[in-house]
Amino acid sequence: MNAQPQSPVFDVERIRADFPLLSRTVHGKPLVYLDNANTSQKPAVVIDAVDRHYREHNANVARAVHLLGEEATAAYESARDGLARFIHAESRDDIVLTSGTTQSINLVAYSYALPRLKEGDSILTTVMEHHANIVPWQLVAARSGAKVKAAPIDERGELIVEKFFDMLTPEVKLACVTHVSNVLGTVNPVREIARECRKRGIALLVDGSQAVPHRPVDVKALGCDFYALTGHKMLGPTGTGALWARREHLQSMPPFFGGGEMIREVRFDGTVFADAPHKFEAGTPNIAGFAGLAQAIGYYEELGFEATHAWEQTLLTYATERLSEIPGVRIFGQAKDKEPVISFLLEGAQATDLATLLDLEGIAVRSGHHCAHPLMQFFGVPATLRASLAFYNTRAEIDAFVAAILKVRKLLL
């Protein structure tokens, strides 16, 4: 019997060498960075791309025939090409480059939803959403007379899918759901949700901010209508992101911002807009940032999600087990399918106090409501501590994290 080929070992130490900031010390201690759901660290290839743009190619996009302008445009558009590959879009022209998920969702709110909403209509979302997938809908609902409804979750932090389907009633004109919860790590069954929305003729927007750093995404296979993502959570620079949308939606939606680069011709008696996606990209974009994002996508593609996801799941299991050993720890979110995000509280300790003391030990974690007030209200807490992992984290870092909690626990309790 032939031996089966062995999977290559995930060489996390070699990968860590690609990330300059991970070698920092904080308060005299080695940095343990566990705030990746907020923003990821950047590999050197991304940092170098941003630096190289300003040193060698700095010019505006699409406005010059000189060489620098052509180079800047090529770098900017390479991000669109990369994103189309990354999420398996049918066409690069289905990708609108934005500053991130917040702008992407607002674009859909004002260009797609608002013109279609009227009094008595509803937008359906969930209790576990980030504020970016709640507040824009509230704003357009207030202007149109529509209402925002939220589907419930259970104590494990999982969406009650049957209830979500029951709430897809005729007055619902748009459904909005996170792919992965930024607080709980819960992975929602987007494909099944999209299927039920299509049966009812309801458009579906997916917030993919926390999904794209951890798992492959195929928007065609998911079957949603809109997919929003943020670059700085997936190794890219801040101020970068994208909205993918079905071509028929992009063609029917009016521009959200007006200005240069989104027009064909401007007259005082009327303006002719450019085709999508460019009609949604007014003004000068974050060119250097998108040059960096293109490199971030290439970095993911080189590593492969199979390897990074397996390592992150190993770390998630290990971290959950180690945290569960600490007396008084309450973990929020025990979904069967989740990404490497752990929110928790230590009995008798304020989340902010614990995070502050952990920082003195070199441990960077997030404390607060995580832009998810309704979710905090569901669990009956004002805030949690959140440790969010990435493929460049290690078991040793988790051990240091747990040791730091045990140390500061004595000070707090």
C-alpha positions as CSV (number, residue, x, y, z in Angstrom):
1,M,0.0,0.0,0.0
2,N,1.4,3.4,-1.0
3,A,2.1,5.8,1.8
4,Q,-0.1,8.9,1.7
5,P,1.8,12.2,1.1
6,Q,2.3,14.2,4.3
7,S,0.9,17.7,4.5
8,P,3.6,20.3,4.8
9,V,4.2,21.6,8.3
10,F,2.9,25.2,8.8
11,D,6.1,27.1,9.5
12,V,4.6,29.9,11.6
13,E,8.0,31.2,12.7
14,R,9.1,31.7,9.1
15,I,5.8,33.5,8.4
16,R,6.2,35.7,11.4
17,A,9.5,36.9,10.0
18,D,7.5,38.6,7.2
19,F,5.7,40.9,9.7
20,P,8.1,43.5,11.1
21,L,5.9,44.7,13.9
22,L,5.6,41.3,15.5
23,S,9.2,41.6,16.7
24,R,8.4,44.7,18.8
25,T,8.5,44.9,22.6
26,V,5.8,46.7,24.6
27,H,6.5,47.9,28.1
28,G,9.7,45.9,28.0
29,K,7.8,42.7,27.1
30,P,7.6,40.8,23.8
31,L,4.5,41.9,21.9
32,V,1.7,39.3,21.8
33,Y,-0.8,40.8,19.3
34,L,-4.3,39.4,19.7
35,D,-6.4,42.2,18.2
36,N,-6.6,40.9,14.7
37,A,-10.3,41.3,14.3
38,N,-9.8,45.0,14.8
39,T,-6.9,45.3,12.3
40,S,-4.3,42.8,11.1
41,Q,-0.6,43.3,11.0
42,K,1.1,43.9,7.6
43,P,3.7,41.8,5.9
44,A,6.8,43.5,4.6
45,V,5.6,43.1,1.0
46,V,2.6,45.3,1.7
47,I,4.6,47.9,3.6
48,D,7.2,48.0,0.8
49,A,4.4,48.4,-1.9
50,V,3.1,51.5,-0.1
51,D,6.6,52.9,0.4
52,R,7.5,52.2,-3.2
53,H,4.4,53.9,-4.6
54,Y,5.4,57.2,-2.9
55,R,9.1,56.9,-3.7
56,E,8.8,55.8,-7.3
57,H,5.3,56.1,-8.8
58,N,3.4,58.8,-7.0
59,A,0.8,60.4,-9.3
60,N,-3.0,60.4,-9.6
61,V,-4.9,57.7,-11.3
62,A,-6.6,57.9,-14.7
63,R,-5.8,61.6,-15.1
64,A,-2.5,61.7,-16.9
65,V,-0.9,60.1,-19.9
66,H,2.6,60.4,-18.5
67,L,4.4,57.4,-17.2
68,L,3.9,58.0,-13.5
69,G,0.1,58.3,-14.0
70,E,0.0,55.1,-15.9
71,E,2.0,53.3,-13.2
72,A,-0.3,54.6,-10.4
73,T,-3.3,53.6,-12.4
74,A,-1.9,50.1,-13.0
75,A,-1.2,49.7,-9.2
76,Y,-4.6,50.9,-8.2
77,E,-6.4,48.7,-10.7
78,S,-4.3,45.7,-9.7
79,A,-6.2,45.7,-6.4
80,R,-9.5,45.4,-8.4
81,D,-8.1,42.5,-10.3
82,G,-6.8,40.8,-7.2
83,L,-10.1,41.2,-5.3
84,A,-12.1,39.8,-8.3
85,R,-9.8,36.7,-8.1
86,F,-10.0,36.6,-4.3
87,I,-13.7,36.4,-4.0
88,H,-14.3,34.7,-7.4
89,A,-16.3,37.6,-9.0
90,E,-17.3,37.0,-12.6
91,S,-15.9,40.4,-13.6
92,R,-13.5,42.9,-12.2
93,D,-16.2,45.5,-13.1
94,D,-18.4,44.1,-10.4
95,I,-15.9,45.4,-7.8
96,V,-16.3,48.9,-6.4
97,L,-13.2,50.0,-4.5
98,T,-14.1,51.8,-1.3
99,S,-12.5,52.9,2.0
100,G,-13.8,49.7,3.7
101,T,-17.0,47.9,4.7
102,T,-18.6,51.0,6.3
103,Q,-18.4,52.9,3.1
104,S,-19.5,49.9,1.1
105,I,-22.6,49.4,3.2
106,N,-23.5,53.1,3.1
107,L,-23.2,52.9,-0.6
108,V,-25.8,50.2,-0.8
109,A,-28.0,51.9,1.8
110,Y,-28.2,55.2,-0.1
111,S,-27.9,54.1,-3.7
112,Y,-29.8,50.8,-3.6
113,A,-32.1,50.7,-0.6
114,L,-33.2,54.3,-0.1
115,P,-34.7,54.8,-3.6
116,R,-36.6,51.6,-3.2
117,L,-37.9,51.9,0.4
118,K,-41.3,53.4,1.4
119,E,-43.4,53.6,4.5
120,G,-44.3,50.1,5.8
121,D,-41.2,48.4,4.3
122,S,-38.6,46.6,6.4
123,I,-34.9,45.8,6.4
124,L,-34.0,42.6,8.2
125,T,-30.7,42.2,10.0
126,T,-29.5,40.2,13.1
127,V,-28.7,40.8,16.7
128,M,-25.0,40.0,16.2
129,E,-24.3,42.7,13.6
130,H,-21.5,45.3,13.8
131,H,-22.9,48.9,14.0
132,A,-21.8,49.4,10.4
133,N,-24.5,46.9,9.4
134,I,-27.1,48.5,11.6
135,V,-26.8,52.3,11.7
136,P,-26.9,52.9,7.9
137,W,-30.1,51.0,7.7
138,Q,-31.6,53.0,10.5
139,L,-30.7,56.2,8.8
140,V,-32.3,55.3,5.5
141,A,-35.3,53.8,7.3
142,A,-35.9,57.1,9.1
143,R,-35.8,58.9,5.8
144,S,-38.2,56.5,4.1
145,G,-40.6,55.5,6.8
146,A,-39.3,51.9,6.8
147,K,-38.3,49.9,9.8
148,V,-35.3,47.8,10.8
149,K,-35.9,44.4,12.2
150,A,-33.4,42.1,13.9
151,A,-33.5,38.3,13.9
152,P,-32.6,36.7,17.2
153,I,-29.6,34.5,18.2
154,D,-29.4,31.8,20.9
155,E,-27.2,31.5,23.9
156,R,-24.5,29.8,22.0
157,G,-24.2,32.9,19.8
158,E,-25.7,31.2,16.7
159,L,-28.3,32.8,14.5
160,I,-31.7,31.1,14.9
161,V,-31.9,30.4,11.2
162,E,-35.5,29.3,11.2
163,K,-36.6,32.5,12.9
164,F,-34.6,34.5,10.4
165,F,-36.5,32.8,7.5
166,D,-39.8,33.3,9.2
167,M,-39.0,37.1,9.4
168,L,-38.5,37.2,5.6
169,T,-42.0,38.5,5.2
170,P,-43.3,40.4,2.1
171,E,-42.5,43.9,3.5
172,V,-38.8,43.0,3.8
173,K,-37.0,44.6,0.9
174,L,-33.4,43.9,2.0
175,A,-31.7,41.4,4.3
176,C,-28.3,42.2,5.8
177,V,-26.2,39.6,7.7
178,T,-22.6,39.3,8.8
179,H,-20.7,36.4,7.4
180,V,-18.6,36.1,10.6
181,S,-19.4,37.8,13.9
182,N,-16.7,40.2,15.0
183,V,-17.5,39.5,18.6
184,L,-18.3,35.8,18.7
185,G,-16.5,34.4,15.6
186,T,-19.8,32.7,14.6
187,V,-20.0,31.7,11.0
188,N,-23.4,32.3,9.5
189,P,-24.9,30.0,6.9
190,V,-24.9,32.6,4.2
191,R,-25.5,30.3,1.3
192,E,-28.7,28.9,2.9
193,I,-29.8,32.5,3.8
194,A,-29.2,33.7,0.3
195,R,-31.2,30.8,-1.1
196,E,-34.3,31.7,1.0
197,C,-33.9,35.3,0.2
198,R,-33.9,34.6,-3.6
199,K,-37.1,32.5,-3.2
200,R,-38.8,35.6,-1.8
201,G,-37.2,38.1,-4.2
202,I,-35.3,39.8,-1.3
203,A,-31.8,41.2,-1.9
204,L,-29.1,40.1,0.5
205,L,-26.1,42.1,1.7
206,V,-23.3,40.2,3.5
207,D,-20.7,41.9,5.7
208,G,-17.6,39.9,4.9
209,S,-15.1,41.9,7.0
210,Q,-14.3,39.1,9.4
211,A,-14.7,36.3,6.9
212,V,-12.2,37.2,4.1
213,P,-9.1,37.1,6.4
214,H,-9.8,33.5,7.4
215,R,-11.6,31.5,4.7
216,P,-12.0,31.4,1.0
217,V,-15.1,33.3,-0.3
218,D,-16.9,32.7,-3.6
219,V,-19.6,35.2,-4.1
220,K,-21.1,33.3,-7.0
221,A,-21.4,30.2,-4.9
222,L,-22.8,32.1,-1.9
223,G,-25.6,33.6,-4.0
224,C,-25.8,36.9,-2.2
225,D,-26.5,40.3,-4.0
226,F,-23.8,42.4,-2.2
227,Y,-20.6,41.5,-0.4
228,A,-18.6,44.1,1.6
229,L,-15.1,43.7,2.8
230,T,-12.3,45.7,4.5
231,G,-8.7,45.7,3.5
232,H,-7.0,46.5,6.8
233,K,-8.4,43.3,8.4
234,M,-6.9,41.2,5.6
235,L,-3.2,42.3,5.8
236,G,-3.8,45.5,3.7
237,P,-3.5,49.2,4.5
238,T,-6.2,51.1,6.3
239,G,-8.6,53.1,4.2
240,T,-9.1,50.2,1.7
241,G,-11.9,47.9,1.0
242,A,-14.5,46.9,-1.6
243,L,-18.1,46.3,-2.5
244,W,-19.0,43.4,-4.8
245,A,-22.5,43.6,-6.3
246,R,-24.4,41.9,-8.9
247,R,-24.1,43.7,-12.2
248,E,-27.8,44.5,-12.5
249,H,-27.7,46.2,-9.2
250,L,-24.6,48.3,-10.0
251,Q,-26.2,49.3,-13.3
252,S,-29.5,50.5,-11.7
253,M,-28.0,52.3,-8.7
254,P,-27.4,56.0,-8.9
255,P,-24.0,57.4,-7.7
256,F,-23.6,58.0,-4.0
257,F,-20.7,60.5,-4.2
258,G,-20.3,63.1,-7.0
259,G,-17.1,64.6,-8.3
260,G,-14.2,63.9,-10.6
261,E,-13.5,60.5,-12.2
262,M,-17.1,59.3,-11.9
263,I,-18.4,61.1,-15.0
264,R,-18.3,61.0,-18.8
265,E,-19.5,64.5,-19.3
266,V,-20.6,67.4,-17.1
267,R,-22.9,70.2,-18.2
268,F,-25.0,72.5,-16.2
269,D,-28.1,71.1,-17.8
270,G,-27.1,67.6,-16.8
271,T,-24.3,65.1,-16.2
272,V,-23.6,61.8,-17.9
273,F,-22.1,59.3,-15.4
274,A,-19.4,56.7,-16.1
275,D,-20.3,53.1,-16.1
276,A,-20.0,51.0,-12.9
277,P,-17.8,50.6,-11.0
278,H,-16.3,53.9,-11.8
279,K,-19.4,55.9,-11.2
280,F,-19.1,55.0,-7.5
281,E,-15.5,56.1,-7.2
282,A,-15.5,59.9,-7.2
283,G,-12.4,61.8,-6.3
284,T,-8.8,60.7,-5.6
285,P,-8.6,57.3,-4.0
286,N,-6.1,55.8,-1.6
287,I,-3.8,54.7,-4.4
288,A,-0.9,53.7,-2.3
289,G,-3.2,51.8,0.0
290,F,-4.7,49.8,-2.9
291,A,-1.2,49.1,-4.2
292,G,-0.5,47.5,-0.8
293,L,-3.8,45.7,-0.8
294,A,-2.9,44.0,-4.1
295,Q,0.2,42.7,-2.4
296,A,-1.8,41.5,0.6
297,I,-4.0,39.4,-1.7
298,G,-1.0,37.9,-3.4
299,Y,0.4,37.0,0.1
300,Y,-2.8,35.1,1.0
301,E,-2.8,33.4,-2.4
302,E,0.8,32.2,-1.9
303,L,0.1,30.8,1.6
304,G,-3.2,29.2,0.7
305,F,-6.3,29.3,2.9
306,E,-6.2,25.5,3.6
307,A,-3.0,25.9,5.5
308,T,-3.8,29.2,7.3
309,H,-7.3,28.1,8.2
310,A,-6.2,24.8,9.7
311,W,-3.5,26.6,11.8
312,E,-6.0,29.2,13.0
313,Q,-8.5,26.5,14.0
314,T,-5.8,24.7,15.9
315,L,-5.0,28.0,17.8
316,L,-8.7,28.6,18.4
317,T,-9.2,25.2,20.0
318,Y,-6.0,25.6,22.1
319,A,-6.8,29.1,23.3
320,T,-10.4,28.1,24.2
321,E,-9.2,25.2,26.2
322,R,-6.6,27.2,28.0
323,L,-9.0,30.1,28.8
324,S,-11.6,27.6,30.0
325,E,-9.1,26.3,32.6
326,I,-9.0,29.8,34.3
327,P,-11.5,30.0,37.2
328,G,-14.2,32.6,36.7
329,V,-13.8,32.9,32.9
330,R,-17.0,33.2,30.9
331,I,-16.6,32.7,27.1
332,F,-19.3,34.2,24.9
333,G,-20.0,32.4,21.7
334,Q,-19.8,28.6,21.4
335,A,-20.9,28.2,17.8
336,K,-20.2,24.9,16.1
337,D,-18.7,26.8,13.2
338,K,-16.6,29.7,14.2
339,E,-13.5,31.7,13.3
340,P,-10.6,32.5,15.7
341,V,-12.3,35.1,17.8
342,I,-12.9,34.6,21.6
343,S,-14.8,37.1,23.7
344,F,-14.8,36.6,27.4
345,L,-15.1,38.1,30.8
346,L,-13.3,37.3,34.1
347,E,-15.6,37.2,37.1
348,G,-15.0,40.3,39.3
349,A,-12.9,42.1,36.8
350,Q,-13.8,45.0,34.5
351,A,-13.0,44.3,30.9
352,T,-11.1,47.6,30.5
353,D,-9.1,47.1,33.7
354,L,-8.1,43.7,32.6
355,A,-7.1,44.8,29.1
356,T,-5.0,47.7,30.6
357,L,-3.1,45.4,32.9
358,L,-2.6,42.8,30.1
359,D,-1.1,45.6,27.9
360,L,1.5,46.1,30.6
361,E,2.4,42.4,30.1
362,G,2.8,43.0,26.4
363,I,-0.6,41.5,25.5
364,A,-2.7,43.5,23.0
365,V,-6.4,42.6,23.2
366,R,-9.6,44.6,22.7
367,S,-12.0,45.6,25.4
368,G,-15.4,47.3,25.0
369,H,-18.6,46.7,23.2
370,H,-16.8,46.1,19.9
371,C,-19.3,48.2,17.9
372,A,-22.0,45.7,18.8
373,H,-24.2,47.2,21.5
374,P,-27.3,45.1,20.7
375,L,-25.2,41.9,21.1
376,M,-23.9,43.1,24.4
377,Q,-27.4,43.9,25.5
378,F,-28.5,40.3,24.5
379,F,-25.8,38.8,26.8
380,G,-26.5,41.4,29.5
381,V,-23.0,42.8,29.7
382,P,-21.7,46.3,29.0
383,A,-18.4,45.0,27.4
384,T,-16.2,42.0,26.9
385,L,-12.6,41.3,26.4
386,R,-11.8,40.0,22.9
387,A,-8.8,37.9,21.8
388,S,-8.7,37.5,18.0
389,L,-6.2,35.3,16.4
390,A,-4.4,35.2,13.0
391,F,-2.3,32.7,11.2
392,Y,0.9,34.4,12.4
393,N,0.0,33.8,16.1
394,T,1.5,30.9,18.1
395,R,0.8,28.5,20.9
396,A,3.6,30.1,22.9
397,E,1.7,33.5,22.5
398,I,-1.4,31.9,23.8
399,D,0.5,30.5,26.8
400,A,1.9,33.9,27.5
401,F,-1.6,35.4,27.2
402,V,-3.0,32.9,29.7
403,A,-0.1,33.4,32.1
404,A,-0.6,37.1,32.0
405,I,-4.3,36.7,32.8
406,L,-3.4,34.5,35.8
407,K,-0.9,37.1,36.9
408,V,-3.2,40.1,36.7
409,R,-6.1,38.1,38.1
410,K,-4.3,38.0,41.4
411,L,-4.0,41.8,41.3
412,L,-7.7,42.4,40.5
413,L,-9.2,39.7,42.7
